[in-house]
Amino acid sequence: MTATLEPSYQPLQPFGPENGEGEEETPHEGGVMIHVVPESGRARWNHVEDLDSFFVRMYHYHQKHGFTCMMLQEALELLQFIFVVVFSTFLLHCVDYSILFRNSPINTSNNKISLSDAVLPPHECVASLGTVTWLCILVAVIFWFLRAIKVMYHLFQFWDIKIFFNTALKINDQAKDVGSGGQCTLKDTVFWGGARRVSDLDNLTWHEVQHRVREVQLEQQMCIHKRDLSELDIYHRILRFKNYMVAMVNKSLLPIRLRLPFLGEVVFLTRGLKYNIELLLFCEYTFYFLALIKMIISLNGGLGLHSRTTRHLKEDYKKVGKRKELAQYLSKYILWVGIANFLLCPLILIWQILYSFFNYAEVIKREPGSLGSRRWSLYGRMYLRHFNELDHELHARLNRAYKPASQYMNIFTSPIMTVLAKNIAFVAGACLAVLLILTVYDEDVLTVEHVLTAITVLGGVVAAS
């Protein structure tokens, strides 16, 4: 089946005698017609090679509020990673806890201990670093550099998307002032000096962006396989691999159900397992060390069922005679990925503990009740997800279903656990109230050993109960 293409070419007009050229020198005399592409900003979007990735980046660009917000977020994540590594190393090796906890005497003019007394000098701090710590720092530095390269790659990618939005779609992502009497429905409006600063990108819904993309398709033919792109075509390209994952979860094709003693059958689907499944099947968000793995097992580009560059099922998988050979290759691929996970498991565990502690400590302090709140599991999100449902549509639907789902789950609350929780909350609340009253009466009570710890723990128990 052939497609009828209508590129917007313009013929080059022949030079006339008034330009000092003879008519015999015109291109038409040789039977050759010369065409030139119009010098328009939109002409560069004719025939996008990887339309799937282009639409995915376009969707993320809209949902994450433009180029500046996206790059600022990624740059701050790099700085956050440095802070977590440096601060954790400082707490482990550069603080003398015996002085901080008054277990060792110090020579000071007064009875108070300052932070400088408990912090070791830089040379002692560096000397106390062991081999394991240096190894962790080395791995962290390598990971940071790889992450920085990825951020630079995203910088060029999304700059191209920014130009597409500004030039082809005529959507500006720069904030501009809106008068106080103007109409604005944007929730995340930024107030500055009494004026509201909004951008065209944030004021447009995804449906409106799609409408403009379809108009550009008619003019520029980003997709050369068909003249007009429907909304379903765009959804298919953005959600190609997520639709596969949803289908495999619905058909119970993934090994995420385990049978444990005394617990029976349980569903085990973490973000790490989901990442590895996508890594094996689609090569999505691949680590850079996988290139080394692929060279070791000589897979010639990997065993992913779908290629990110060709966007179609590999030809070898269509041949019945190669199924056994491909199964062996896939088995080796899974083995090497499993070995890589095993070797990196301690470092990943340490990072998750540190990041979770720093990330949720402030939230728990501000909202202790968040410890007992319910949330949709990763398996629940995938099982309830519809085909061709974008992320923001899924989140909106699950948010609407949160309240009735919580009411349904409360039906199965154990009466025994309810009675125990009430009594534990009563005892913890009574002890907490006494400590708070004593603290208000005399603040020196806080200097007693473990009193502040007891107040914190009791507050958490009351909030969780």
Disulfide bonds with the S-S distance in Angstrom:
Cys94-Cys125 1.58
